[in-house]
Amino acid sequence: MNKEEKGMDNIEEKGRKVAIDIVKANVFAVVIMVVSAILFLVPFFLIWKDRKPISELLGGFGDWITILVLMFVGIVVHELIHGLTWACFAKNGWKSISFGVMWKLLTPYCHCDEPMHIPGYMCGAMMPCFILGVIPVVAALFVGSLPMLAWGIFFIAAAAGDIWMTWLLTKENPKCLVLDHPSEAGFYIIDED
């Protein structure tokens, strides 16, 4: 019996499955990106249009190449942040965390193999959005870097599935346990006995 099967013993009897549709999540990501772009680009240009020349605000070609390369690295770091945060809330810590790639979608993922309380799961779900998205956006507004702003907006949108799942969890009893689904975008809600 492998780790995934062991963590899923009788889960259908103990818990209720909650999953999100990947196609809808991708549409949601586009909506998040457009809303974030409007929400942050408007104040960015209002703050910086008279303080720096437009060429300096836009950054150079090298800045954009660097950001593009770092975005690929950031995708992996996004999953690592999930793992590090969830390990803090999982009884077995790092031993409960596994990583992989969904080859059909060319998407890396992080999975926690044990149930945890909803607040801890939500913290781990949202941490990449804050570290890779929100913090760079706020920093970009302070320093006037459009490439950094683009980075932050990209990673806020990249967290669309995490945002959606966190929203779904806000409707659950925080005393329940949540178990990450091993192969789908979703989880199981388990009433703690």
Secondary structure, DSSP 8 states (H G I E B T S, - for coil): --HHHHHTTTHHHHEEEEE--HHHHHHHHHHHHHHHHHHHHHHHHHHHTTTS-HHHHH--HHHHHHHHHHHHHHHHHHHHHHHHHHHHHSTTGGGGEEEEEETTTTEEEEEE-S-EEHHHHHHHHHHHIIIIIIHHHHHHHHHT-HHHHHHHHHHHHHTHHHHHHHHHHTTS-TTSEEEE-SSSSEEEEE---
